[in-house]
Structure formats: C-alpha cells, structure tokens
C-alpha cells in the first residue's frame, strides 16, 4: 500500500490529470438535453436610453428561437425586489434587461437564443438599436471633485496626533500623488452558465463562481426559487481571482431565457464582454510620509480615491495597510470613491491591499532615498510586532525572518545604493524591495466525511476550488489525519447541496474548510475507535483512544503494530455500508479576536532596463512569505507564483485604456490589453519562512492566494527607479513613461 502524504509535503494536484486531459467539465461544457445557446448583444453607447430595438432580422435567421430584450423578457421577482443598495447611494445592483436605460458601454441589451451557438451569434449580429444619448464620464480624474465617502467607510477615515506638526519637524519627508490604472479580470475561463431545465419545477445551474451556495442564495431570491428547486454546481473553475464572488450577468440572462422558453440554456461571455464585468477600480492616492533621525515614521497622511459605478457603490480598504504595517503616532486617513460611467468594480486578487500597499511601498522607497537610507533598513527601522491601527499583538508574525531570508537569498547586501550605478552592456540594472501584508481570514465552514465498505473515504463540502489546489490540500489533510493513500481519498466540492462553506475568496479556503476537514477526520477517528471498542470481535481488548493510531488504511496499536484492523473491516463491524460524520469550524469559537491575524511577505526584485528603448525586463523576483503552516508547498508556491505574475502585470502592463469621448475601453481584447506571458516571466524564487501559529486556526494555516500580489508591483517600480533614476508614480510603468 502506498504511503500516505502528510501535511507539509509537496504533492501533485489530485485533479491535475482530469484537467490536462479534458475530463474536468467547466460551466460552459456541461451537457444538457435540448440545449439552447444564448449570445449577448451589447449596448452601442455609454449612457442614455434605448428608444427602439429591432430584432426582426435576427428572428429570421435559421435556428434562432427567441430574442430577449427589456420589452419581452419574463417577469421575475428580481425586477421588483429592493436589495437596499449601498448606504451611500441606496441604489440596487445592475439588473440586466430591466428597462431601457443604459448605464455603461457594453451593457447587455438583448440575448439571442438559438439551437446552436452559430445561429445565435449570427442573430446577435443583426440586432440593432436606436438610442437617446446622455452625457457621460469615464475619467476618475474628472470625477475627483465629486468624491464622497460612503457611510460604512467613514469610521476608517481617522486622524491621530498632529501630522502637519510632525512633517514640519521631520528629517525627511515625501509628498506625492500616485495612480493605478483600472485593471480587468481575465481568468482563463470566461464566465459561463449552463441552466439545465428539468421540467418539474427544478433547475440546475452549472455556473462559474466562487461559492455555489452564495450564487444559489442570490439566484433563488431573484427568480423565486428555493434551495430545493434551484441547485448550483461549480466543481471546476478556471480561475476567478474575485470575479466570481457574485453571479455575473450571464447567469441571470441564462435563467431568464430558460424560464421564458422552458428549455436548457447556455450563455458564455466573450473575452471582449469580460471587459464589461467586474474589475479592479482605478485609484488616485496622495501620500505624505515623514521620518525622524532614527528613520522612524513620524507622520502618515493618505488621501485615496477609487472609482465606482454610477448605480452601485463599491469600496475597498486602500488607506489602512501602510499604517497597519508600520505603527505611527501621527496619522491622517481619507478614503473616498468617485462615480464614473462604468460597470461596478469588484474584488480582484488582494482587493485594496494590492492597490493601497503597493502605492504606499513606492512612497516608502522614496522616503528611504530622501533620508539617505537603504530601503530595507527603513523597513527594519519601522518593524513592529504590533498591529499599527488595532494596537494588538499578532497571533504570529515572521516578517523579520522573511526580510532576512529573502535579502540573503536575493543578495540584497551586494546592492550598489546609487541609482543608475549598476549596468551590463546597454541595460541598466536595478534592485528594489517592498513589504506585503494581507488579512489572514477564517470563515464558517463544514465538511462531511464518509468511509465506505471498500475503505474509500469521501470528503464533501460546498467549497469551491477556483484553481488554487483545494481538492489536493483537502485530500492531503484527510490522508495525513487518517493514514490513507491519496488514491483512497475522494473529494467532492462545488455543489450547493453539500455541507455549507463560505466563498473561495480572501485566501480563506485552506484555513476554513481545511480546518473543518481536519476536525471531521478527528471525529471520524473517534467513531472508528468506538465501533471497534463496542464490537464483540474487538481485536484490541480494552484500550484507550490514545493507545491506537491510524495509518496505512487501518487502526492499530501504537505499542504493537502487528495488531490492527483495516477500515473495510471496521465498517463491516458497524453493520452499515458506510460510516459518516459532519463537523464545522466557527471563527468566533475556533480563532482569537484578541490578536491581529495577517500574512506578510518581503519582496525583492531585479529589473533590467534598455537605455535606448526603455524596455523593462523583470529578471529576478524573490518572495519570502510568512503565512503560517504551509499544507502543500507545491500548490502554495504555485499560488505565490501566480500572484507575483499578476504583480508584474500591475507594474508594467495592465491598463484599461479609455477613449473618454466614447466612454469605451479601446483595448478590450488580449491582443492589446497586455498581461504577462511566458517571455515576460523569468526566475521567481519563493521562500516560505517558518511561522507556527496555533492561535490563528486549528490547522495553523493562513492562506497564500493573495499575498504574492501585495508588494510585488512596488518592488518592481522601486527597482526601475534604482536602475534609471527616474521615478514613475503612475502604474503601469510603460516604456513611454520611462522615455
């Protein structure tokens, strides 16, 4: 029998073979009988109303079944319900096909449904509309005078001490404005929904989302279904990064069509339509930092504004990260949003921190140069084991070890301090660094374990695997806890009918569902012990639970391993075909509120800049990460690599380029919206520093999905300054800004 892997061992993905051989079925691939295909027609203006819409030519296309518009769509509770909206606007979320109003470029105005995709697509090309246009604005800069702070964010806009007095007495000070361009969500799998119509009052949705039960809750309310009559399934998700935290508009359109036609319907967004979905909002931030002769921060003043839509208010934590990482006596924080005519932004990997901490860390680099101190030395001078805003100790914080190990591995101490002092041939070489921080989250979660008569253990939870390796680490936790080889562990995820679990977001899956899986394995072990102890065929006699162990697919005596009973025989002793139990984790009971909980990272970057062309290559990245207990170093490393690559995109490439006259994103395709490809990614070195943490969660894990993005863009930007001597405060740093 193969040996079982333990927690902390690098294990290949258990779902990897299915994915690379095409056996894993995604939302837009599930088969359904009599399936119809829907293609979305997008608005041709940015703001205004539809005066007329002509679907007659589309209806004449052979194979087109129906064309849904605001004029003929079925009536469902969604169009009448009051979602409350935000405290600041009292406006509900966008509801597609609700009426004739247009709120953003690319808004869906019709759904053409056909017997095949080709017919629906041809029909969609023939739908025409006339509009009454209204004035629009898609520029955050233009909207700045109308910035406002939503009620729920006013508490965070705090003032402590006297920032102005501290700045006046400072040894060194920086006062700069920074900008981050709007970024778009482009996971490999576009958003898609297949609605399977059963004809008995029930439907099953195969949908790309980050939480089947969250999607179920929103869709049942919208369409008047119940949890028993509307089931959501998402076993495989081809990347999401926050884009699937709530159902995308294709899910609502697919449901509308299915209800209207009483048929199964599939709707998939095109790559271009992904630009009309959620995105990372643009940000403008004014940063003031000051320090004393010991390089200790004496003042932090942050004024940040992010974009939101006109019809819904989306906010992030932008200004809280720097003061959290570096405690300071004089702080002034001001966060607000400004509404522009775009879709509502949403969470995108490390929401808030990827923006706020990266911009803050560029300012920290500027302060280091203003003070004549090494950038790493400035961070070390301001290191603290206390949360800067909550004034609480951490459950664990190994950031100091991350600084030390990362700097040593990167060779930071060989760095020449002067900008433009390192070069090779026609390329300037720069080294930069930054700090990363993210919340360590644990959410409520449950898991069910079932051990069958073959000795196969199935673990089940509604949790989603969005490509992070959740299947693998759940299987690994089971294997380690109950002594089973991975091929005898089955993991069932992504089904709204399974035991409840929160969203796959915020780097919470390993901490939350992993802890629930660990707990249910412990309870199953107790059940196995009791089953044997109460049996007349008990081979052990009178023993205590502490005297047995679970390994190699059996329960055996610790002192005499020759005395054992395998799992199939224990199930047989029970008289049932299987043994099962369910367990839950609750952060209010299983984690402390008396301490701060965060992950941390130290990021070091090397860039090479062509002096003639301004082309930047990120030739080395070292990320030293403190994230508690690492369950699987291989999948965890992959998460850090992915986050770091997104950081490269933020630093150098990703930018929604608007024609503000039209209110449209002009580079709405992957040919012109640039993201890092293989040629852009060189050596990325990932270090996990040891960080035991028994107070964060029962497993001691913290999650690694987000932390790789926080600090990476700043480290690259800082390296570019070191290489060139030119400070660019507008991300992404494209060659025109360097030249």
C-alpha positions in Angstrom: 0.0 0.0 0.0 1.3 3.4 -0.9 2.4 5.6 2.0 0.1 8.5 2.8 1.4 12.0 2.4 1.5 14.2 5.5 0.6 17.9 5.8 3.6 20.0 4.7 4.7 17.6 1.9 4.7 18.7 -1.7 2.0 16.7 -3.5 0.9 16.9 -7.2 -2.6 18.0 -7.8 -5.1 15.2 -7.4 -7.3 16.8 -10.1 -4.4 17.5 -12.4 -4.9 14.6 -14.7 -8.5 15.4 -15.4 -7.7 19.0 -16.2 -4.9 18.3 -18.6 -6.8 15.5 -20.4 -10.0 17.5 -20.7 -12.1 15.3 -18.4 -12.8 18.2 -16.0 -16.0 19.8 -17.1 -16.5 23.5 -16.7 -19.6 25.7 -16.6 -19.8 26.2 -20.3 -19.3 22.5 -21.1 -21.8 20.5 -19.1 -24.1 18.5 -21.4 -27.9 19.1 -21.2 -30.7 17.7 -23.3 -32.3 20.0 -25.9 -29.8 22.7 -25.0 -30.2 26.1 -26.5 -27.4 28.7 -26.8 -27.6 32.4 -25.9 -25.4 35.2 -27.3 -25.4 38.6 -25.7 -25.9 41.8 -27.6 -24.1 44.7 -26.0 -25.1 48.4 -26.0 -23.6 50.8 -28.5 -23.5 53.8 -26.2 -22.1 54.6 -22.8 -25.1 56.3 -21.2 -28.7 57.1 -22.1 -31.7 55.0 -23.1 -32.9 52.7 -25.8 -35.5 54.4 -28.0 -36.1 51.4 -30.1 -34.7 47.9 -30.7 -35.2 45.9 -33.9 -34.9 42.1 -33.5 -36.8 41.2 -36.7 -33.7 40.4 -38.8 -32.3 38.3 -36.1 -35.5 36.3 -35.8 -35.4 35.4 -39.5 -32.0 33.6 -39.1 -32.5 29.9 -39.3 -32.0 28.3 -35.9 -32.8 31.4 -33.9 -35.5 30.5 -31.3 -36.1 33.8 -29.5 -34.6 37.2 -28.8 -35.0 38.5 -25.2 -35.0 42.3 -24.6 -36.3 44.6 -21.9 -39.6 44.6 -23.9 -40.4 40.9 -23.8 -38.4 39.3 -21.1 -40.3 37.3 -18.5 -41.2 39.0 -15.2 -39.4 37.6 -12.2 -39.1 38.9 -8.6 -35.6 40.2 -9.4 -37.1 43.3 -11.2 -39.2 44.3 -8.2 -37.1 43.3 -5.2 -35.4 46.0 -3.1 -31.8 44.9 -2.5 -31.1 48.1 -0.5 -28.0 49.0 -2.4 -25.2 50.7 -0.5 -25.6 53.1 2.4 -24.2 55.9 0.3 -26.4 55.6 -2.7 -29.4 53.5 -1.8 -29.3 52.1 -5.3 -29.6 48.4 -6.2 -27.1 46.5 -8.2 -27.4 46.5 -12.0 -30.2 44.3 -13.3 -29.8 43.4 -17.0 -32.8 43.8 -19.3 -34.7 45.6 -16.5 -35.7 48.6 -18.6 -34.5 50.9 -21.5 -31.7 52.7 -19.6 -28.0 52.3 -20.4 -25.5 52.8 -17.6 -22.2 51.7 -19.3 -20.6 50.8 -22.6 -21.1 47.2 -23.4 -24.2 46.7 -21.2 -26.3 43.8 -22.3 -29.4 44.9 -24.2 -30.5 41.6 -25.7 -30.0 37.9 -25.7 -30.3 36.0 -28.9 -31.2 32.3 -28.3 -30.6 29.6 -30.9 -30.5 25.9 -31.4 -26.7 26.2 -31.8 -24.1 28.8 -31.0 -23.5 29.8 -34.6 -27.2 30.6 -35.2 -27.3 32.7 -32.0 -24.2 34.5 -32.9 -25.4 35.3 -36.4 -28.7 36.6 -35.0 -26.9 38.7 -32.4 -25.0 40.5 -35.2 -28.4 41.5 -36.8 -30.0 43.1 -33.7 -30.0 46.9 -34.0 -31.0 49.6 -31.5 -31.5 53.3 -31.5 -30.6 55.4 -28.5 -31.0 58.7 -26.9 -27.6 59.5 -25.6 -26.8 61.3 -22.3 -23.5 62.9 -21.3 -21.1 60.5 -19.7 -17.7 60.5 -17.8 -15.3 57.6 -17.6 -12.4 59.5 -16.1 -11.6 59.2 -12.4 -9.6 62.4 -12.6 -12.6 64.3 -13.9 -14.8 62.8 -11.2 -12.5 63.7 -8.3 -14.4 66.9 -7.3 -17.5 64.7 -6.7 -15.6 62.2 -4.5 -17.6 61.0 -1.4 -17.1 58.7 1.5 -19.8 56.0 1.9 -21.2 55.7 5.4 -19.6 52.3 6.1 -16.1 53.7 5.3 -16.3 56.9 7.4 -15.1 55.1 10.6 -11.8 54.3 8.8 -11.1 57.9 8.0 -9.4 58.6 11.2 -6.9 61.3 12.5 -4.4 60.7 15.3 -1.9 63.1 16.5 -0.7 66.1 14.5 0.5 65.2 11.0 1.4 68.7 10.0 3.5 69.4 13.1 5.3 66.1 12.6 6.0 66.9 9.0 7.4 70.3 9.9 9.9 68.7 12.3 10.8 65.7 10.1 14.3 64.9 9.0 13.0 63.6 5.7 9.6 63.8 4.0 7.8 62.8 0.8 4.6 64.2 -0.5 3.5 62.7 -3.8 0.5 61.6 -5.9 0.3 58.1 -7.2 -2.0 56.5 -9.7 -3.1 52.9 -10.5 -4.9 52.3 -13.8 -8.1 50.2 -13.9 -7.3 46.5 -14.3 -9.6 43.9 -15.8 -10.4 40.3 -14.8 -9.1 37.8 -17.3 -9.0 34.3 -15.9 -8.5 31.6 -18.4 -12.2 30.5 -18.3 -14.7 33.2 -19.3 -17.8 33.5 -17.2 -20.4 31.0 -18.3 -23.7 29.4 -17.2 -25.5 26.3 -18.3 -29.1 26.1 -17.0 -30.4 22.6 -17.0 -34.2 22.7 -17.2 -35.7 19.6 -15.7 -39.4 20.3 -16.5 -40.6 19.5 -13.0 -40.2 22.9 -11.4 -36.5 22.4 -10.7 -33.3 23.7 -12.4 -29.6 23.0 -12.1 -27.1 25.8 -12.8 -23.6 24.9 -13.8 -22.0 28.3 -13.2 -18.6 29.8 -12.9 -18.5 31.3 -9.5 -16.5 31.3 -6.2 -19.3 29.9 -4.0 -22.1 27.7 -5.1 -24.2 28.5 -2.1 -23.7 32.2 -2.4 -24.7 32.1 -6.0 -27.7 29.9 -5.1 -28.9 32.4 -2.5 -28.8 35.3 -4.9 -30.4 33.4 -7.8 -33.2 31.8 -5.8 -34.2 35.3 -4.5 -34.0 36.8 -8.0 -36.1 34.1 -9.7 -38.5 33.0 -6.9 -36.9 29.5 -6.4 -35.8 27.8 -3.2 -32.7 25.9 -2.3 -34.5 22.7 -3.0 -35.6 23.7 -6.5 -32.5 25.6 -7.7 -29.2 23.8 -7.4 -25.8 25.4 -8.3 -22.8 23.3 -9.3 -19.3 24.5 -9.9 -16.9 21.6 -9.5 -14.2 23.1 -11.7 -13.4 26.8 -12.0 -10.8 28.0 -14.5 -9.5 30.9 -12.4 -11.6 33.6 -10.8 -9.5 35.9 -8.6 -12.6 37.7 -7.2 -14.5 37.9 -10.4 -17.0 35.2 -9.3 -17.8 36.4 -5.8 -21.3 37.0 -7.0 -23.1 35.7 -10.2 -22.1 37.5 -13.3 -24.8 38.8 -15.7 -24.8 35.9 -18.0 -26.2 33.7 -15.2 -29.3 36.0 -14.9 -29.7 36.1 -18.7 -29.5 32.3 -19.0 -32.1 31.9 -16.2 -34.4 34.4 -17.9 -34.2 32.5 -21.2 -34.7 29.2 -19.6 -37.8 30.4 -17.7 -39.2 32.0 -20.9 -38.6 29.1 -23.2 -38.8 26.2 -20.6 -35.6 24.8 -22.1 -32.0 24.3 -21.0 -29.9 27.3 -22.0 -26.2 28.1 -22.0 -24.7 31.6 -22.1 -20.9 32.3 -22.2 -19.3 35.7 -22.1 -16.9 36.5 -24.9 -13.4 37.8 -24.0 -14.5 41.3 -25.1 -17.6 41.1 -22.8 -15.3 40.2 -19.9 -14.3 43.9 -20.1 -17.9 44.8 -19.1 -17.8 42.8 -16.0 -16.1 43.5 -12.6 -12.7 45.0 -12.5 -10.1 46.4 -10.1 -11.0 50.1 -9.7 -8.7 52.9 -10.7 -7.1 54.7 -7.8 -5.5 58.1 -7.2 -3.7 58.4 -3.9 -1.9 61.4 -2.3 0.7 60.1 0.1 2.7 62.1 2.7 5.3 60.3 4.8 7.8 61.8 7.3 10.5 60.3 9.5 12.9 61.3 12.2 16.7 60.9 12.5 16.3 57.3 13.5 14.3 56.7 10.3 11.1 56.0 12.4 8.0 57.2 10.7 6.6 60.2 12.4 3.7 61.0 10.0 1.5 59.2 7.6 -1.2 61.1 5.6 -3.1 59.2 2.9 -5.9 60.5 0.7 -7.1 57.9 -1.7 -10.0 57.8 -4.2 -11.1 54.8 -6.2 -13.6 54.6 -9.0 -17.1 53.1 -8.6 -20.2 52.9 -10.9 -23.0 55.4 -11.0 -25.6 52.9 -9.9 -23.8 51.0 -7.1 -21.0 51.9 -4.7 -18.0 49.5 -4.4 -15.4 50.3 -1.8 -12.1 48.8 -0.7 -9.6 49.2 2.2 -7.0 51.3 0.5 -5.5 53.5 3.2 -5.3 51.1 6.1 -2.5 48.8 5.0 0.5 51.1 5.5 -0.4 52.3 9.0 -1.1 48.7 9.9 2.3 47.5 8.8 4.2 50.5 10.3 2.8 51.9 13.5 3.0 55.7 13.6 1.9 58.3 16.2 0.6 60.8 13.7 -1.9 59.6 11.1 -4.5 61.1 8.8 -6.5 58.8 6.6 -9.0 59.9 4.0 -10.7 57.4 1.7 -13.5 58.1 -0.8 -15.0 57.0 -4.1 -15.9 58.8 -7.2 -18.6 57.5 -9.5 -18.0 57.1 -13.3 -20.0 55.5 -16.1 -18.5 52.0 -16.0 -19.7 48.7 -14.6 -19.4 48.3 -10.9 -15.8 47.3 -9.8 -15.3 44.2 -7.7 -12.8 42.2 -5.8 -9.6 41.4 -7.7 -6.8 39.4 -6.1 -5.8 41.1 -2.8 -8.5 43.8 -3.2 -7.5 47.0 -1.6 -4.1 45.8 -0.5 -2.8 45.2 -4.0 -3.6 48.9 -4.7 -3.0 50.6 -1.3 0.0 48.7 -0.1 1.8 48.8 -3.5 1.4 52.6 -3.8 2.4 53.0 -0.1 5.5 50.9 -0.6 6.6 53.1 -3.6 6.3 56.1 -1.3 8.4 54.2 1.4 11.1 53.8 -1.2 11.0 57.5 -2.0 11.3 58.2 1.8 14.3 55.9 2.0 16.1 57.9 -0.7 15.1 61.2 0.8 16.5 60.1 4.1 19.7 58.6 2.6 19.0 55.1 4.0 18.8 51.7 2.4 15.2 50.8 1.6 15.4 47.6 3.6 16.9 49.4 6.5 13.9 51.8 6.5 11.5 48.8 6.8 13.6 47.3 9.6 13.7 50.5 11.5 9.9 50.6 11.4 9.3 46.9 12.1 6.8 46.2 14.8 5.2 43.1 16.4 2.0 45.2 17.0 -0.8 45.9 14.5 -0.4 49.6 13.8 -4.1 50.5 13.8 -5.6 48.0 16.2 -2.7 48.2 18.7 -2.9 44.4 19.1 -0.1 41.8 19.1 -0.2 39.2 16.2 -1.0 35.6 16.5 2.3 35.2 14.7 4.5 37.5 12.6 7.6 36.1 11.0 8.2 39.1 8.7 11.6 39.8 10.2 12.7 36.3 9.2 11.2 37.0 5.7 13.3 40.1 5.4 16.4 38.3 6.5 16.0 35.1 4.4 14.7 37.0 1.4 17.5 39.5 1.4 20.1 36.7 1.9 18.7 34.6 -1.0 18.4 37.6 -3.3 21.9 39.0 -2.4 20.5 42.4 -1.4 23.5 43.4 0.6 25.6 43.4 -2.6 23.4 46.2 -3.9 25.0 49.4 -5.0 22.9 52.2 -3.4 23.1 54.9 -6.1 20.5 54.9 -8.9 22.0 54.2 -12.4 25.1 52.7 -10.8 24.5 49.1 -11.9 24.6 48.1 -15.6 25.6 45.4 -18.1 26.0 46.3 -21.7 23.2 48.7 -22.7 21.0 47.6 -19.9 20.7 49.4 -16.6 20.2 47.0 -13.6 18.0 47.9 -10.6 17.2 46.2 -7.4 14.1 47.1 -5.4 12.1 45.7 -2.5 8.8 46.1 -0.7 6.7 44.7 2.1 3.5 42.8 1.6 0.6 42.3 4.0 -2.8 40.7 3.8 -5.5 39.6 6.2 -5.5 36.1 7.5 -9.1 35.1 7.3 -11.1 32.1 8.6 -14.8 31.7 7.7 -17.5 29.4 8.8 -17.2 26.1 7.1 -18.4 22.5 7.3 -17.3 19.2 5.9 -18.8 15.7 5.8 -16.7 12.5 5.8 -18.0 9.2 4.6 -16.0 5.9 4.8 -17.4 3.2 2.7 -17.1 -0.6 2.8 -14.1 -0.5 0.4 -12.1 1.7 2.7 -12.6 4.7 0.4 -13.1 8.0 2.3 -15.1 10.8 0.6 -14.8 14.3 2.0 -17.6 16.7 0.9 -18.1 20.4 1.2 -19.8 23.1 -0.9 -16.5 24.9 -1.0 -15.1 25.9 -4.4 -11.7 25.1 -5.9 -11.0 28.1 -8.2 -7.8 26.6 -9.4 -5.8 27.1 -6.2 -5.4 23.4 -5.3 -8.3 23.0 -2.8 -9.0 19.4 -4.0 -5.4 18.5 -3.3 -4.9 20.0 0.1 -8.3 18.7 1.4 -7.2 15.2 0.2 -3.9 15.7 1.8 -5.4 16.7 5.2 -7.6 13.6 5.1 -4.7 11.3 4.1 -2.5 12.7 6.9 -5.1 12.6 9.5 -6.4 9.1 8.9 -3.4 7.4 7.3 -4.8 6.8 3.8 -3.0 6.9 0.5 -4.3 9.7 -1.8 -5.9 7.2 -4.2 -8.3 6.1 -1.4 -9.4 9.7 -0.7 -12.2 11.3 -2.8 -13.0 15.0 -2.5 -16.4 16.4 -3.6 -16.6 20.2 -3.9 -18.6 22.8 -5.7 -22.2 21.7 -5.1 -24.7 23.8 -3.2 -26.4 20.8 -1.7 -23.2 19.8 0.2 -22.3 20.9 3.7 -22.1 24.8 3.9 -18.9 26.7 3.2 -18.1 30.3 2.6 -16.8 31.9 -0.6 -13.5 30.9 -2.0 -12.0 34.4 -1.5 -9.6 36.3 0.7 -7.2 33.3 0.9 -9.6 31.6 3.3 -10.1 28.1 1.9 -7.2 26.3 3.5 -7.8 28.0 6.8 -11.5 27.5 6.9 -12.5 24.4 5.0 -9.2 22.8 5.8 -9.8 23.2 9.5 -13.3 21.7 9.1 -11.9 18.7 7.2 -9.3 18.2 9.9 -12.0 18.3 12.5 -14.3 15.9 10.8 -11.4 13.5 10.3 -10.8 13.6 14.1 -14.4 12.9 14.8 -14.4 10.0 12.3 -11.3 8.6 14.0 -13.3 8.6 17.3 -16.2 6.9 15.6 -13.9 4.2 14.2 -12.4 3.6 17.6 -15.9 3.3 19.3 -17.1 1.0 16.5 -14.2 -1.4 17.2 -14.3 -1.0 21.0 -18.1 -1.8 21.1 -17.8 -4.8 18.9 -17.7 -8.3 20.2 -15.0 -9.0 17.6 -12.7 -6.3 19.1 -9.1 -7.5 18.4 -7.6 -5.0 20.8 -9.3 -5.7 24.1 -9.6 -2.8 26.5 -7.6 0.1 25.2 -7.8 3.9 25.3 -8.1 6.1 22.2 -4.6 7.4 22.9 -3.2 3.9 22.5 -4.2 3.5 18.9 -3.0 5.1 15.7 -4.5 5.5 12.2 -2.1 4.8 9.4 -1.8 2.7 6.2 -5.5 2.4 5.9 -6.1 0.8 9.3 -6.3 1.3 13.1 -3.6 -0.4 15.0 -2.0 -0.4 18.4 0.9 2.0 18.9 2.9 -0.4 21.0 2.2 -3.5 18.9 1.6 -2.5 15.2 1.0 -6.2 14.3 -2.4 -5.9 16.0 -4.5 -3.9 13.6 -7.9 -3.8 11.8 -8.3 -2.2 8.4 -11.0 0.3 7.6 -13.3 -2.0 5.4 -13.5 -4.4 8.4 -14.3 -1.6 10.8 -17.2 -0.6 8.5 -18.3 -4.2 8.4 -18.3 -4.3 12.2 -20.6 -1.4 12.3 -23.3 -3.3 10.4 -23.7 -0.4 7.9 -22.5 0.1 4.4 -20.6 3.2 5.5 -19.6 5.4 8.4 -20.1 9.1 8.2 -20.0 12.3 10.3 -20.1 16.0 9.8 -18.1 18.8 11.5 -17.9 22.6 11.4 -15.5 25.3 12.1 -16.6 28.7 13.5 -14.1 31.6 13.8 -16.0 33.0 16.8 -15.1 29.8 18.7 -12.0 28.5 16.9 -9.9 31.6 16.5 -9.0 34.5 18.7 -10.2 38.1 18.4 -7.7 39.3 21.0 -4.8 39.3 18.4 -4.3 40.6 14.9 -4.1 38.0 12.1 -2.2 38.7 9.0 0.1 37.2 6.4 3.3 39.0 5.4 5.9 39.0 2.7 9.2 40.6 1.8 9.6 41.0 -2.0 12.9 41.7 -3.8 13.0 42.5 -7.5 15.7 42.8 -10.1 14.9 44.6 -13.4 17.0 45.3 -16.5 16.1 48.4 -18.5 17.2 49.0 -22.1 18.7 52.5 -22.1 17.7 53.1 -25.7 14.3 51.6 -25.9 13.0 51.8 -22.3 12.0 48.1 -22.3 11.9 46.7 -18.8 12.6 43.0 -18.0 11.9 41.6 -14.5 14.8 39.2 -14.5 14.5 38.1 -10.8 11.9 38.0 -8.1 12.4 36.7 -4.6 9.3 36.5 -2.4 9.8 35.4 1.2 6.4 34.6 2.7 5.2 34.3 6.2 1.8 32.5 6.0 1.6 30.2 8.9 1.6 26.5 8.3 2.1 25.5 4.7 -0.1 22.5 3.9 1.3 21.8 0.4 4.5 23.7 -0.5 4.0 22.9 -4.2 0.4 24.3 -4.6 1.3 27.1 -2.2 4.3 28.0 -4.3 2.1 28.0 -7.4 -0.2 30.5 -5.7 2.7 32.8 -4.9 4.0 32.5 -8.5 0.6 33.4 -9.9 0.3 36.4 -7.5 3.7 37.6 -8.4 3.0 37.3 -12.2 -0.2 39.5 -11.6 2.2 41.9 -9.8 4.3 42.1 -12.9 1.2 42.9 -14.9 0.2 45.6 -12.4 3.7 47.1 -12.5 4.3 47.0 -16.2 1.4 46.1 -18.4 -2.2 46.0 -17.2 -4.2 49.1 -18.1 -7.8 49.8 -19.3 -7.3 52.4 -22.0 -10.4 54.6 -22.4 -11.5 56.8 -25.2 -13.3 59.1 -22.9 -15.1 60.8 -25.8 -16.9 57.5 -26.4 -16.7 56.2 -22.8 -15.3 52.9 -24.1 -12.3 50.7 -23.3 -10.4 50.7 -26.6 -8.0 47.8 -25.8 -10.9 45.4 -25.0 -9.1 42.2 -26.1 -6.0 40.3 -25.1 -4.1 41.4 -28.1 -4.0 45.0 -26.7 -4.8 44.6 -23.0 -1.4 43.3 -22.1 -0.8 40.7 -19.4 2.4 38.9 -18.7 3.2 36.0 -20.9 5.9 33.4 -20.7 8.5 35.7 -22.2 7.8 38.3 -19.5 8.4 35.9 -16.6 11.9 34.9 -15.6 13.2 33.5 -12.3 10.8 33.7 -9.4 12.1 32.4 -6.1 9.6 31.6 -3.4 10.6 31.1 0.2 8.2 30.1 3.0 9.6 31.1 6.3 8.7 29.1 9.4 5.8 30.6 11.2 4.0 28.3 13.7 0.5 29.7 14.6 -1.8 27.7 16.8 -4.0 30.7 17.6 -4.9 31.7 14.0 -6.7 28.4 13.3 -6.7 24.8 14.4 -4.5 23.9 11.4 -2.2 26.9 11.9 -2.6 27.8 8.2 -3.2 31.4 7.0 -3.7 31.2 3.2 -1.4 32.3 0.4 -3.7 33.2 -2.6 -3.4 37.0 -2.2 -0.1 37.7 -0.5 2.0 37.2 -3.6 0.4 40.2 -5.3 0.9 42.6 -2.5 4.3 44.3 -2.7 5.4 42.8 -6.0 4.4 45.8 -8.2 6.0 48.2 -5.7 9.3 46.2 -5.6 9.4 46.3 -9.4 8.7 50.0 -9.5 11.3 50.6 -6.9 13.8 48.6 -8.9 13.1 50.6 -12.0 13.9 53.8 -10.1 17.2 52.3 -8.8 18.0 51.3 -12.4 17.1 54.5 -14.1 17.0 57.3 -11.5 13.5 58.2 -12.9 10.6 57.8 -10.5 7.3 56.9 -12.2 4.3 57.1 -9.9 1.7 56.1 -12.5 1.2 52.3 -12.8 1.7 50.5 -15.1 5.2 51.8 -15.9 5.2 51.6 -19.7 8.2 52.5 -21.8 6.7 55.8 -22.9 6.7 56.9 -19.3 10.4 56.0 -19.0 11.4 57.6 -22.2 
